[in-house]
Amino acid sequence: MTMKQNDNENEEQQKTVETVNLDSAPRILAVPTPDKTVSFSEWRGVINDNFPDLLFAAEIGLSIIAQILIKDVTNPFALVLVDVPSAGKTITINFFSEIEGLTYATDKFTPASFVSNAANVKKEKLREVDLLPRLQYKLFLIRDLATLFSKRDDDLNECLGILTRVLDGEGFNTDSGIHGQRQYVGEYLFMVLAASTPIPPRVWKMMGNLGSRLFFLNMNSKDKSEDELAEQLGSTAYKTKEKACKTVTKQLLETLWSKYPEGLDWDNTQDERDLKLIIARCARLLACLRGVINLWKDRGEDGTEYSYTTPTVEKPDRINQLFYNLCRGHALVNGRTQLTRDDVRLAIELAIDSAPTVRTRLFRALLELGGEICTTAVEAILNCSKPTALKEMESLKILGLCTISQESQGRVGEPEKIMKLDSSFDWFLSDECKAIRNSDAPTTNKENLTLWKEEAMT
């Protein structure tokens, strides 16, 4: 091969590589001066007057987008609101829509659109359709993520892999046989607020194996009585109330962006160590709660026993940083530049909710019952059979969240197993934790266990 031929091949190869670096893009965009300066307490009042059940979810949404103003935040934060249809997820997301320069909304989304390799688009035109650069330093609103979670396993695995990489905030690199290599390099920070119906178990397992970057909040909307539904028909129309919430949210964000036009240098050394320890406990809890276990049954003469592989439990470091960033965002929207106990409540609730649904329900029951729960109670809580209850209890034991007394094999007449919260997580039963969560103290353990047994017998 001649030197000229070699040079031609190198030139041809270089043509197939397209690299875009947008580090020079402004992180804090100039926004219009708000027509009305709004404080967090005023915003909270408007949301509470119109949609009180959506207040906490909207408050977390504010805390997510506010992280963009904190200069040392480099990790995207992605939250998915989870509940049954018509529970208020889309309404909450709509509070943040149509805010020029700060949010970007979509009704249909596939991870492949971050950096496109569409065959029917010329390579020089692809940058115009790439999603990733349009999201930089914005809150990405996805009204329905359930369509992604409903994909076939192979397609879902590929989509989750792309989403996991993009949520590192470091750009994205793709190779295809059509357009060659295309890559975005640099800081591609953006935030995500999405909605979905309840997540299937297979999706949790896939996300756990990939190292999930998503957090979840179960909205737990209450069931309304016939009287409440009838009263609702005579009240202000939903769209009118939604518009009021959307307006005040836009005003609050414009107020914040006007207050910090250059961003904020957060002094980490001034945050109390006790608050950082609480965040660290939440990170360790979530890492254990969403660990991946492969369970199967071994049947022997003595009954059914469960065998399993070594669980895959992520290190809590990334979760720890993301929770800290979220708490700082909450402090900022409250008009503070240091953390208080009110801020860490967000980390506690997301630590419990960002795990498979069954584990979340069991862990919340453990907290409500003072840290102990029996097999019959688990059956009642999960509305499941005894073997299934024993399996779920064993899962929490394997992950290091609980200990189990009694070596029951699930046979009739055997003493019940008692699952107890591991002592390393006792803080979540403490008065301090209850005070932060603003929850009532649970009744005595014995009374609750008796109640669960009675319900299970009926």
N, C-alpha and C positions, 0 to 999 in steps of 0.2 A: 504493500500500500504506500503510495507517495505521500509526502508531507502535505501537499495541497489537498489530496483526498481526505486526509485526516483532519485538516482544518475545516473542511466543508462539513464533515460529519459532526465536529464539535459545535459548529455554528448552528447546524440543524437541531442538535440536541438542546442547545440553549434556547432555541425558539419555542421548544415545547414546555419550558419552565417559566411560569409567570409568578413573580413574587410581589406582593403589595405590602408596604409598611406604612401604617397610618398613625405612628406614635406622635406625630406632630399635631394631630387633631385635638382641638380644645376639649379638655375634660369637663369644665364647667361652662356650659353655654349661657350666653346672655339671654335673659328672658324679659318679657315686657314687665314694666312696673305694675304690680297688682293694683287693680282699681280700688281694692280694699285690703288693708293689712289684716291678716287673720292669725290669731294665736291658736295653739293646740287645744286649749280649753274651749274656745269658741267652735273650732272644728268638731270637737268631740260632742258638743251640745247639739249641733245640727244633725250629726249622724245618729245620735241617741234619740232625738225627737222623731226621726223618720224611720230608721231601721235599727232599733236597739239590739236585735239579735246578731247583726252583722258588724257591730262596733269593734270587737276584738280582732276579727279578721282584717278589717280595714286599717286598724291601728298597726298591725304587723305589716300590711302593705306599705304604709307610710314609712315605717322603719327600714324597709328593704330599699326603697328608692333613695332615702336620705343618706345611705351609705356612700353614694357617689360623691357627696360633698366632702367626705373624709379622705384626705389625700393618701394615707397609707393603706387604704383598702384596695386590694388588687384581685380579690377573689369574687367571682360572680356568686350571687345568692339566688337560689331558685326554690320557690314555694308553690306547692300545689294544694288548692283548697278542695277538700273531698267531702262529698255528701251525695245523697240521692237526688234525682232530678227535681227542679223547682224548689231548691232549698236556699237560694240566694247567692250562689257562687258567682254567677254571671253578673248579677247586680253589683256585688262587691267590686268585681273587676272593672265594671263600667264607671265606677267613681273616679278611676284614674285615666280613662280614655280621653282622647282628643286634647291632650296637653302638648302643644307644639314644642318640639325639641327635647321633651323629657320622657315621653312614652311612645311606644309603637305597638299597635294592636293588630291581631289577626284572628280570623275565624277558622282558618284551615292551615295546618302547619306540618311539614315533614322535616326532620333533621338534615336530609340531603340538600335542602335549599340554603343552608348556611353558606356553603361554597359550591356553586352549581357546576355540573359537568353535562348539562343538557345537550343532547346530540343535535337538536334542531335550532341551536343558537350558535352563532359564530363566536369564536374564542374572544375576539376583541370586544364583543358585546356582553360577555358573561358578567363582567364587573357591574353592569347596570342592573342585573337581576340577583346578584349575590345578596343574601340576607345579612350576613355577619357585619359588614361595615355599616349597614343601616341601623344596627342595634347598639353600636358602640356608645357607651355612657348613657344608655336609656333603660327604662323599665319595659321589658317585653311582656305584653299582655296576650295570653293564649286562652281563649274562652272555652275551648274544648280539647283537652289532652287525651280524653278517653279513646279517641280514634287511633291514637298512637299505641296505647296499651292493648288495643284489641287486635293488633296485627298478628300474623302467624309468627311462630317462635323464631324462625330464621330471620325474618324481616325485622321483628322486634329487637332481636339481639343486635343487629346491625345499627338500627336507629338509636338504641340506648348507648351503643359504643360511641357513635358520633356525638351524641348529646353529652356524654361523660367527658369527652375530650374538649369540646367547645367550652364547657363550664369550668375548665381550668383557667380560662381568661387569657390564654397565650396565643390565640389565633388558631388556625387550622390548616392542615396540609393534605391535599388529595392527589391521587394519581389515577388517571383513566386512559384507556386505549384510544379515546377520541381526542381529548384536548391535552394529554400529557399531564404534567405536574402543575397544580395551581395551589398557591399558599398565601395566607395572610399571616404576617409576622409582627409581633409586638404585643402591646397591652390592648386586648379586646375585652374590656370590662363591660358587662351589662348585667342587669338584674331580671329576674323572671317572676311573674305572678300568673299562675295558671289555674285551671279548674278541671275537675274530673269526677266522674262517678266512682264508687268504691273500687279499689285496686285489686285485681285477681291475684291469688297466691303465687301463680307461676311468674308474674311480673316482679313480685318482691324477690323471689329467688334469683331471677336474672340480674336485677339491679344489685343485689348483694354480692354476686360473683364478680360484677364489673366494678364495684366500688361506687355506690350511688352518690350522686351530687345533689339529689333532690331532697327537699324537706316537705313534710305534709302536715296539714292541719285539718282535723276532723271537725267540721262545723257543728255537727250534732244539733241540727235544727229541731226544735220541739214540734210535736204534733199539735195541731190546732183543733179546738173543739168546734162543733157546729155553730155555736154562738159567736165564737171568734171569727170564723169564716164569714158568717153573715154580717158581722160588724165591719169586717174588712171591705165588704162591697159598698158600704156607705161612706168610707173614708176617702181621703185624698188619693187620686190615681197614682199607681206605682211610678209611672214615668215622671210625674210632677215631683214626687219625692226624690226620685233618683237624680233628676236634674239639679235639685237643690244641693244634694250631696256632692255631685260632680263639680258644681260651681265652687263650693267652699273648699273642696280638695284642691282644685286648681289654684285658688287664691292662697291657700296655705303653702303649697309648693313654690309658687312664685315669690311669696314672702321669704321663704327660706333661701331660695337661690339669689334673691336680691340682697339678703343679709350677708351671704358668704360668696361673693362674686369670684373670689380667688380660691375658694375651697377652705378647708379647716385643717390646721396642723394639730392633731389630737395629742395631748400630753398623757401617754399611757402610764407614766409613773405616779400620777395623781389618783388613779382609780384604786379603790380599797382592795387589799389582798383578799379579804373575806369574800368579796363579790366575784373576784376572779376564780376563787376556789369553787364557788357555786357553779359557775359556768363550766369549769373543768369536770365537776361531778356530772353535770348534764351531758357533756360530751362522752364521758366514759359509759354512762347509762345507755345512750343511744347506740354507741358502737356495739355494745353487748346485745341490745334488743333486736337489732337488725342483722345479727350474725347469721350466716348460712349453715344449715345442718342438713345432711343427707341421712334420713332415717329409713330403716326398714325393719321388718318383723322377723324374729327367729322363734319358731315354735318348737317347744320341747315337752318332755313329759310333765314338767312342773308348771306348765302354763305358758303365757306369752311374755317374752322379754324383748326389749328394744335394743337394737344395735345401731351404731352410727359411726360415721367418719369423724375425724378431728374437725371441729367447727371452724369456719372461716370468719374471723372477727377482725374488722378493719381497725387500724390504729386510730385513736381519738384525736390526733393532732389537728387534722383538717377541720373536723367538726368543731373542735375547741375554738379555732380562729374564726370560723364562720359565725358561731354563736356570739363571740365577743363583738364582731363587727355589727351583727344585728342589734345587740343591746346598745351599742354606741349610737346606731341610727335612731333607736327609740329615744335615747337621751337627747339627741340633737333636735328631734321634732318637738320635744318637750321644752326646748329653750335652754338646755343644759349642755355643758361640755365635759361633764364627768358622770360616771355611773352612780345610780342609787339602786336600792332593792327593788324598786318598781320596774326597773329595766330588765332584770334577770328573770322575771316571770315568763317572758317570751321564750327564753331558752328552756325553761322547765317544761312548758306545755308542748313545745315542738319536739323535745327529746322523747316525750312519751308517745306522741302521735306519729312520728316519722318512722314507724316500724310496722311490720305485718299486723293486720287488724286484730287477729286473735291474741297476739302477744300484748298489744296495747290494751285490750279489754281486760286481760288477766292482770296486767300490772296495775291498772287503775283499781281493779277490785282488791288487789293486795293492799293498796294504800288505804282504801275505804274500810277494809276489815282489820286494820292495825298491823298488817304484815304477815298474817297467817290465813291459810285457806285450805279447806279439805276437798277431797275428790268430789263428794256430792255437790258441794258449792260450785265447783268448776263445771260440772255437768249442767247445773241450772244456769249459770252465767252464759255458757256457750251454747246451751240447748243442744247438747251432744250426748253420745253414749259414753259409758265408762271407759272403754278402751281408748276412745279419742281423747277424753279428758286426761287419762294417764299419759298419753303421748305428748300432749301439749305441756303438761306439768314437767315431764322429762326434758322437753326442749329447753325450758327456762333453767332447769338444773344444769344441763350441758353447757349452756352459755354463761354460767357462773352467776346468774341472777338470783337463784334460790337454792335452798337445800330441801330435801324431802326425807321425812321420817316414815317408818314402816316400809317393809319390803313386800308390799301387796302385789300380787300377780293379777288382780282384777277379778278374782273368783268370788262367788257368792259366799257370804259369811266371814270373809276376811276383814280385819280392821282397816279403816280408811287411811289412805296416805294423807299426810299434812305437809303442805308446801309452805315454807317460810322464807321471807325475803332475806337474802344474804346480808350479813352484818355490814359489809362494805357499802351497802346502799341504804343504811338505816337513816341517813339524813333526810331522805324523802318522806320519812314518817314523823319528822321532828316538828315541833311547834313553829320553828322558824320557817320551814318550807310551807306549812299550812297558812301562815300569815302572809307570805309572799304571794301565794296562789289565791289568797282571799277566800279560802274555803272553810266551811264549818268543820269543827273537830268531829271525827267519826265516833259513833257509839262504840261501846265496849266490844272487843273481839268475840267474846263468847256469845253475846246476844246476836251479833250478825251471823256467826256460823250457825246458830240454832235457826235463825230466820231462813237462811239459804237452804238448810236441810229440809225445813218444813215446806218451802216452795218446791223443792225438788221432788218431794213425796206426793204432791197434789197433781 
